[in-house]
């Protein structure tokens, strides 16, 4: 009986190992911007992502303060006289594509920043993105609504 159990155990383990190592069709990770987004900002060399959530950065002082949360980040230039920097953390458990859109909602005096994350493949690897973008300067008194789908 032990021998039969061992054989089934070995067959099961072999099946699991084979299924985890089989090659899949390659999955392309996409980052696409639309709406009023001017450009993506790539803040590199960070040891950890900014798990705190959402950021609306309108000045050099705010920018420095946020980057001081992680002292290993490089500081790409942003002209805060013309632009506002928005950032929102999002992730997926697989390779993912990030579709980012910022639209003006004049009736509610806000920008709506929506990030749609699409899973691609089944690699069981964490895909994460802080989704930093610049947009035209946020008008005084306006806010930003962040949504991750």
Helices and strands as residue ranges (DSSP letters): H 2-21, E 31-35, E 37-40, E 54-57, H 60-67, E 83-88, E 90-92, E 95-105, G 106-108, E 110-120, E 127-129, E 133-136, E 143-148
